[in-house]
Amino acid sequence: MLLRATDLSQTHAVSAAVAGLARAGDMIVLSGEMGAGKTAFAQGFGRALGVTEPITSPTFTLVHSYPIGSKLALHHADLYRLDRTVDIDELALHELAGFGGIVLVEWGDVAAGLGDHLEVRLTHRAHDDAAGRDDAVDVNHGDAGGAGDDGEFADDGVREIEISASGSAWSGRWERLTRALEPFRC
């Protein structure tokens, strides 16, 4: 399913719709180039689940965990700096999901063997590209998640968001997800 978000609030609305259907045990892979909006998506997702503390990219700590109520947690991982499968395995992402967690994985498309997951691929397009040109723009912002050096979202274009499911975990929710995201369909 291909979506378009023209600004930060629409990116957050898309992520909130996904969060509204997420449940404990889910693995959600966020992929896209630097500055595509992965961390911005994670921020909207976390807010929709009730996370009140700031959600930042875990590029150097690898995983940030945010409790949601007494039985659920959002685990936000970033695999950008990892280049060995052993390093990724040591993060125990499946265990985090299995013990009442929802796991968002930035740069997770580089890891094999994530099993059932929802993939959210974000592509940054300059405003000119939104008018019809189809070439992606390389943006070099300060972190791996669509924020500049000051931590603010680089709201300098639209985001195309492609969502797909791998495995059966989302098959029972796919129709509801499609309906919830209909206003953003391309």
Buried (B, 14 or more C-beta within 10 A) or exposed (E): BEBBBBEBEBBBBBBBBBBBBBEBBBBBBBBBBBBBBBBBBBBBBBBBBEBEEEBBBBBEEBBBEBBBEEEBBBBBBBBBEBEEEEEBEEBEBBEBBEEBBBBBBBBBBBBEEBEBBBBBBBBBBBEEBBEEEEEBBEBEBBBBBBBBEEEEBBBBBBBBBBBBBBEEBBEEBBEEBEEBBEEBEE
